[in-house]
């Protein structure tokens, strides 16, 4: 079982990794047709919004008591799963 600090570090690491993947996709898609670019940038905006939400949840978790962080952990994991699926979908769609 992870400690709160380990969990937060791992989640920040995942978010950073996904940011890098999104940035790479943006660079690739920017070389395509305008219609595709517009569609993709809408998806990226939604992904960034989800990431911001998880960053906020992580901030709250970092400042939560040791007893409360376990309760918050599940919600963050679910949000991260949602982001992961959305990124995977975007990658497969725009490859």
C-alpha angles and dihedrals in degrees: 000000000000123000117235092258093049091049093050092048091050092048092049089049091052092048090050091049091050091048088056091049091049091049090051091050092048091053091050096045093047086071093059135079119306093244092055091045093053093048092047094047089055089055091047090051090054091048092050089050090053090048090052089053092052091047088055091048090049090050090053091046092051089056096042124104119261090255096050099048094072089059091050094046095076094053092051092047090052091050090049091051088053092051092046092053092047092050092047089050092050092047093051092045097049101037 
